[in-house]
Amino acid sequence: MVKSLHAHQSQWRQPAAAAARRCPIAEQTFERAPLWRSPKACFERFEAAPALPRSNPHHETYLEVSEKDVLDVAQQLLAQYQVEKRGGGFVSPSVAVLNLADGTAPSSDLLFGIDSAEIELCRRSCLFADLAEVDYPLKSRVVFSRDVVVFRGNRSECYAIKNDTFPVCILSAAAPDLSSVGSGHTETMRERIDTVLAVFAARAQTILVLGTWECAAGSPIGSAEIARLYRVALGSQRFRGWFRHIVFVAPEHSATSQTAAADFRTELERRSQPFP
């Protein structure tokens, strides 16, 4: 079985031009996603940043940076913040993940996928089922999916079906097309970050796992600038106190992951207890 799974994984690791055949494990995930989908699962589309609730929870925001798998980080946070219930058992708070979406292709195209943060999410969870119902291209729209079940292990586990499945919320948002905005690169990215944080706050998501967005194709803004924009946003009057714990995950399999992780650590971790 392990050899078979590794053989199937190799098709996911090919460049786009080489991925001419449909990946059998991706197809299986696409078929199983509706079966694993939670009865509470639903998704919302946002055309712009929503208004924030009147009541700010006034959290001290802890910030950290990781190069681990996004969903592995989410599972660790679920375990970290679980509390014991009266009468036995445990309850975990909601953890929300940012999906660095492609934004141009429907989820069915991911069956031919090459490596990306979005495809890794879709390999392991029911996110396929929500994206299949979304109109593309996303452009400035973002999609908030609640109770997405993670039912496959990570790459090192050969994407095996998990015994300890767990739910996360996922916000799918594409990086803005900075090639078409002239000199307003920074403001355009700032607006996208504002939308992402506003949706999380409006939906009472206080524990977040966020991608760094530094690997957007052709982006004229590097990871250091994106980290600065996040720091400014989180320290602003608008978002201060809304979030309890945020982990920024550099793209694990990206050639620039170490640079992104270092840039985010330099900009963010020195401000993390409490923020700002």
N, C-alpha and C positions, 0 to 999 in steps of 0.2 A: 504493500500500500504506500509506504513512504517513497519508494522509487517511482511509483506511478504519479504521485502528487508532485514530486520534483520535476518529472517530465512535463506535467501540465503547467507548472509554474514557469518553465522556460519560455513559453509563448508570451507570458505577460512581460517578460524582460526584454523583448525584442524592440528595436526601433519601429516607428509607425509603419515605415515602408515594408518591413518584414512581417508585420502582424496581419497577414492576408487571411488566415484561417480564424474561425471563431474559437475562443478559448473554452474548452469543455467545463472547467471548474467555474469560470465566470457565468457560463450558461446555467450551470446547476444552481449557483447562487441566485441568479435572476429568477429561476423557476421556484426556488424554495422561499424567496423573500416574502411573498404574500402569505405563505403558510406560517412563517415565524412572526408575522406582523402582529403587534399588540392590538387588542381590541380598543385600547385607548389612543392608538396612533392617529395622528391627524397632522395636517400641515397648513400653514398660512403663507400668503404672498404679501410682501410689503413693497410698495412702489417708492416709498421714501421713509425717512426716519420717523417712527411713531412718537407721540407725546409720552413723556415719562409719568408714572404714577405720582400722586402728590406726596405720598409717604416714603421718605428715603430711609432705608434700614440703617444707615450710618455705620457701615462695616469699616474696620481697618483692613485695607487690601494688601494681601501678601502676594508678591510677584516672584516668579522664578522662571528659569529657562531650562529646557530639556531637549535632548536629541533622541529620545525614545519614540516608539510608535505612539501616535496620537490616542488610539483607543486603549492601549495599555496604560497610558497616563490617566485616562478617564477612569478606568477600572480601579487604579490605585487610589484616586481621589474618592471614589465611592466608598472604598474600604476605610480610608482615613477618616471620613466624616460620618460614618455610620454610628448610630447611637442605639443603646439597648432599650427595648420597649418594656413597659410594664407587662408582666405575665410571660416574659420570655421572647426571644427573637430579636432581630435588629431591623432598623429602618435607615435607609440612606437618603440623603438629599439628592436633588436633581443635579446632574453634571451636564453641561452643554459644550458642544464641540463646534468649532468653525470649520466648515468644509470649504477649502479653497477651490471653488468650482471652476470647471472649464468655461461654462457660460455660453458656449456656442453650439454644443452637440447634445442631443437627447441621451438619456441614460442607456438606450439600446446600443449606441455606438461604443459604450464602454466595454461591450463584449469583445471588442477587438483591442482593448486598452493596452497602452504602454504604461510605464511607471509614472504615477503622479499621486499626490496626496489624496485627491478625490477617488481615484480608482482603488487605492488601498482601503478607503472607507467602504466602498461598494463591494469589495471582495469579501468583507467580513460581516456585513450587516444587512438590514432590511432597507437601507437607504435607496437601493434600486427601485423599490416599490413606490416610493414617493416621487423620485425624479422621473419615473415613467409617466406621471400624470402632469408634469410641468411643461408649460409652453416655452420654447426656446426661440431665439437667444434670450438669456436672462437680462442682459444689459445692466441697468441700475437696479433691477428688482432683486430682492433676496427672498429666500424660502426658508421658513422656520418649521422644522419637522419635530414633533413631540413623540417621545417613547419609541425611538428607533432601537430595535433589539439587535445586539451584537451576538452572533451565534457561531462565528468561526474564529479560530485562533489566528495568531499573527504569522508572518512569513516564516519565522524560524520553526513554527509548529506545523508548517505545511498547510495552513488554513484548514486544519481539522475542525470538525463540528465540536463545539464546546459543551461541556456538561454544566459549566457555570455561566450561562448566558446572563446578560445584563442590559438594561436600557440606558440610552443617552438621548438628549435632545441635540439636534444638528441644525445649524444655520448654514445654508448653502449660499455663498456669495462669490461672484467672480471679481477678480481684480479689475479695476477700471482700465479702459483702453487709453493709456496715456499718450499713445502716438497721435491721437486725434484732438488733443486739447490744447495745442500750442504750447505756451509757456506756463500754463496753469497746472503743472503736474502735482505740485505739493497740495494745492487747494482741493484738487479732484480726489487725491488719495485721502486727505483729511475728511472729506465728506463721506467717503465710503466707510472709513473707520468709525465715524460718528453714527452712521446708519447701523452698522453691526453692533456697536455697544448699546445703542438705543433699543434695538429689538431685544437683546438679551435682558436689559434692565426692565423693559416693559412687560416681559414675560417672566419676571421674577427669577431669572437665572443668575445666581451669585457665584457659582463655581464654574470657571471657564477653562477650556483648552483651546488655544488659538494658534493657528499657523502664522508664520512670519511674513508671508506674502512676498518675500524678497526674490523669489524665483520666477516672478511673472515675466513671460517672454518679452524681451525688448524693453523692459521697464527702464526709464531714465532715472528712477529713484532707487537707491540702494537700501540695504537692510538697516544701516545706521540711521538713515532719515526716517524710515518707517517706524523704527523703534522710538525715535524722538517724537513722532506724531502720536503714537500710543501713549507715551509718558505725559505729554501735554494734555491729551484728552482725559486720561484717567485722573490727572491732578486738577482738572478744571472744576468749577462750581457745578457744572451740569452732571458730571459723572462721579464726583468724589463721594465715596461712601456707599455706592451701589453694589460693589462686588467684594466678595470675601476672599477669594483665592483665584489667581489667574496663572496658568502655566502657558508660556509661549514655547511652542515646539518648532524647532528648526527642521526643515524637511530631511527626514532621516536618510534617504537614499540620494539626496542631491549632492552634486560635487561642491556646492557652496555652503553646505550645512554648517561646517565649522566656523566659517566667516560670519554667517548669520547669527549663530549661537553666541559668538564672542561679541558681536555688535549689540545684541539685545541684552546680554549680561552687563556690558559696560553702561548702557543707557538706563536699564531698568532695575537691576537687582540692588544697586546701591540706594534705591529709594523705597525699599519694599516693606519696612517694618517701623511704624505704619506708613501708609502712603497718603500724601506726599511727606 
